[in-house]
Structure formats: C-alpha cells, structure tokens
C-alpha cells in the first residue's frame, strides 16, 4: 500500500451532554488522533472545514499543531464547505 490517510469531520457540540465535546476538546482529540496515526504509519490526516456549523472552521492552527507534533504525516483539508 502506497498511501493511507483519514478524513475527520471535527464535529463538536455545546459540551454539555455526555460524549458531547466542546471545541477545545475536539481540537485536542484531533491532535491526539493524528499523533497516533503517525505512530501507526498512516501518512495522511485531512480535516473537513465548515464555516457555518459546529466543526473546525479555521484549519491552519489545527494543521500547524499536528505538523509540530508529528514526523511523517501529511496534513491538509479534505473538504472546504462554504455554503
């Protein structure tokens, strides 16, 4: 296999219900998932960006944090939805 990556939708909610992460936790989870994927040999981490929903709306800080904490994984946006 030459390449294997994942696409994350980065959903979060109000952080009030069980299993309902807030934006901060969603970003932390994304970095941890990318770190684990990098350790496993996954070579692509892509994030969906949606400007009008409870998802990652500004990808550059997240992508920068992942790039700073991984060695081999390529990061980028998979879909930019600007309805």
Secondary structure, DSSP 8 states (H G I E B T S, - for coil): ----EEEE------S-STT---HHHHHHHHHHHHHHHHHHT--EEEEEEETTSSS---HHHHHHHHHHH-SS-EEEEEEEE--
